Amino acid sequence: MAGFGQGTRRHPRSRGRTWSRTGPDRATLGIIGVVCAVAGFFVLGIILGPVAIVCGWLAMGRTWSRSGPVPALIALALGAIDTLLAIIWLAGAAAPGSGMF
């Protein structure tokens, strides 16, 4: 009985093509970081800002090199700005006299 994959048993795929990855690649992490950073300016900046920083850092290959991909660098910068603005906003909301009543 003939199969469709003739010769596949004699020449198996190389290990590099068949291993399973456990997470997204660097380009995807950079894009996820940029999306989180931009969304963090509008909602949940205290959460999405650090997420953008971590995604950008992982997309840069866990190094602070300048030759990293552009979306990763944008995610780092916007995530840091987003986190800083959220902390300032929370500190201002916690000041006396600026409460709801």
Summary of the structure (lengths in Angstrom):
residues: 101
radius of gyration: 22.1
end to end distance: 82.0
largest distance: 83.7
contacts: 276
relative contact order: 0.15
helix: 57%
strand: 0%
